[in-house]
Amino acid sequence: MPIKQLSVFLENKKGRLWKSLNTLKKEDIDIRALSIADTSDFGILRMIVSDPDKAKSVLESQNFAVSFADVLAIEVEDQPGGLESALALLNDYDVNVEYIYAFVEKKTSKALVVLRTDNNELSSKLLSDNSFSLIGHDEAYSL
């Protein structure tokens, strides 16, 4: 059960990150989780937001390069080894995890994690079949 993640390509220049986030703020779009990876020239801002379609539209109107990616959001036990067990399962089936980051807040006593794999369909089935809860669109965007 993939959810939409927004990926925003940012020049590595003063103010670009702020401008992207300020654009979302002005449109009352809430950021539920985010991660940024950078190089010397550019960064990729990855976000789960309350309204992904609107966010994409308003960012593009401000000349940001934006795309969607399907990611999985799962609950894992909030204890040592909670995430490791999910990753071990995927590893056992030769699924590569391309990147991972955590939600910024918790709705339950479990940790919430976003991950992108090279096979989201298989990953989703494996995790569901092994008692990991996947978070759906509505729940992820309303956290």
C-alpha positions in Angstrom: 0.0 0.0 0.0 2.3 2.8 -1.3 1.8 6.4 -0.4 2.9 9.5 -2.4 6.1 11.1 -1.5 7.0 14.5 -2.9 10.6 14.9 -4.1 11.8 18.4 -4.7 15.1 19.2 -6.4 16.8 22.2 -4.8 19.9 24.1 -5.9 22.3 24.1 -3.0 22.0 27.9 -2.6 21.0 30.0 0.4 17.3 30.3 0.8 16.1 27.6 -1.6 15.0 25.2 1.2 13.3 28.0 3.1 11.5 29.2 0.0 10.2 25.7 -0.7 8.9 25.2 2.8 7.5 28.8 3.0 5.6 28.1 -0.2 3.9 25.1 1.5 3.2 27.1 4.6 1.5 29.9 2.6 -0.9 27.2 1.2 -1.5 25.6 4.6 0.1 22.4 3.5 1.4 20.4 6.5 4.7 18.4 6.4 4.3 15.1 8.1 7.8 13.8 7.5 10.9 15.0 5.6 14.4 14.1 4.7 17.0 15.9 2.7 20.1 14.5 0.9 22.5 16.9 -0.6 25.6 17.2 -2.8 27.7 20.3 -3.4 25.4 21.4 -6.2 21.9 20.3 -5.3 19.7 18.6 -2.7 16.7 16.3 -2.9 14.0 17.2 -0.3 11.7 14.2 0.2 8.4 14.9 2.1 5.2 13.3 3.1 2.7 16.2 3.1 -1.0 16.6 4.0 -2.0 17.4 0.4 0.6 16.0 -2.1 -1.2 17.1 -5.3 -1.7 20.7 -4.2 1.9 20.8 -2.9 3.3 19.7 -6.2 1.2 22.3 -8.1 2.2 25.2 -5.8 5.9 24.3 -5.8 5.9 23.9 -9.6 4.3 27.4 -9.8 7.4 28.7 -8.0 9.7 27.0 -10.5 10.7 24.0 -8.3 11.3 20.7 -10.0 9.0 18.3 -8.3 8.1 14.6 -8.7 6.2 11.9 -6.9 7.6 8.6 -5.7 5.7 5.7 -4.2 7.0 4.8 -0.8 5.9 2.5 2.0 5.1 3.7 5.5 5.2 1.1 8.2 4.9 0.7 11.9 7.6 -1.1 13.7 8.1 -1.8 17.4 9.6 1.2 19.1 12.4 -0.9 20.8 15.9 -2.1 19.9 15.6 -4.3 16.8 12.1 -3.1 15.8 13.3 -1.8 12.4 16.0 -4.4 12.0 13.4 -7.2 11.9 11.6 -5.5 9.0 14.9 -4.9 7.1 16.0 -8.5 7.8 12.8 -9.8 6.2 13.3 -7.7 3.1 17.0 -8.7 2.9 16.0 -12.4 3.1 14.0 -11.8 -0.1 16.7 -9.8 -1.8 14.8 -6.6 -1.7 17.0 -3.5 -1.7 16.1 -0.6 0.5 17.0 2.6 -1.5 16.4 5.0 1.4 14.6 5.3 4.7 13.5 8.0 7.1 11.2 8.3 10.2 8.0 10.2 10.7 8.4 13.2 12.9 5.6 12.3 15.3 4.1 9.2 16.6 0.4 8.5 16.7 0.8 5.2 18.5 3.4 3.6 20.7 5.1 2.2 17.6 7.7 4.0 15.5 6.6 5.1 12.0 9.1 4.7 9.2 9.1 5.6 5.5 11.0 3.4 3.1 11.5 3.1 -0.6 12.6 -0.2 -2.0 13.4 -1.5 -5.5 10.2 -3.6 -5.3 7.4 -1.9 -3.3 4.8 -4.4 -4.3 6.8 -7.4 -3.0 7.9 -5.4 0.1 4.3 -4.5 0.9 3.2 -8.1 0.7 6.1 -9.4 2.7 5.7 -6.9 5.5 1.9 -7.3 5.7 2.2 -11.1 5.7 4.6 -10.9 8.6 2.5 -8.7 10.9 3.9 -5.3 10.1 1.3 -2.6 9.8 1.4 -0.5 6.7 0.1 3.0 6.9 -2.3 4.1 4.2 -2.7 7.4 2.3 -5.3 8.9 4.6 -3.6 7.9 7.8 -0.2 9.1 6.7 -1.3 12.4 5.4 -3.4 13.2 8.6 -0.8 12.2 11.2 
